[in-house]
Each structure stands twice: as C-alpha cells, then as structure tokens.
C-alpha cells in the first residue's frame, strides 16, 4: 500500500504562465507533463502544462 490514491476532492484551473488566463480544469489527483496548450484567452501563446502532485508547476 505504498501509493494510496486519493479521491478527487478539489478542482483547480491551470493558468497560462504568460498572461495568467484560466485555461483548463484539473483535479488534485492529476499528474501530467508533455501536454502543450495554446492560450485561447489572452496572449495566444503555447505553453507546456506540467502537473506534479496535483499542483501546476511552471
């Protein structure tokens, strides 16, 4: 029982690191890297979404 998975308890917005606009929703159990997203609200720039331990890393 090393990796006990928590149920999703909280949903958060991933934000564009360039302009701060909200882009996509993720929950506190998310893990990802290598996902490239284009900001569709403010600056229109592309950035890599990295989520480690349920928190966005920039």
N, C-alpha and C positions, 0 to 999 in steps of 0.2 A: 504494500500500500504506500509506495513512495510518492507517486504522482496522483494525489487525490484531486479530481476535477471538481471545481466549484460550479454551482448552477449560475447562469447569467442573472445577476442581481441589479446591474446598473448599465444603462446605455449612455454612450457619450458620442459627441461629434468629433470627427477628425477635422483638423483645421489646416488650411493652406499655410505653409511656413512663410510665404512671401507676403500675403496680404491679410491673413487671419480669417478669411471667409470659411464658413462651415461647408464641408464637402460631403462626407458620408458618415453614417451611423455605425458604431461598433459596440460590442458589449465587453464587460470586464473579463471574459474568458478568451478574448481574441488574441491570436498570435499571427503575425504576418511580416513578410519582407519581400521585396522584389515586385511589389504591386505599384504600378505607375498610374497616377491620376492626374487629369488635367483640371485645373481650377476653372469652373464654369461660371463663377460669380464675379470675382473682382479682377484679377490680373491676367487670367487665361494662361498662366504658366503651368508647366508639367513638373510634378514632384513625385518622389518615391515615398509611399506610405509604409512606415515601419511601426509595428505594434509589438511591444515586449511586455509580458506580464500584465496585459490589459491596459497599458498606457502608451500613448503615441510618443515615439522617440524622433527627434529631429536631427 
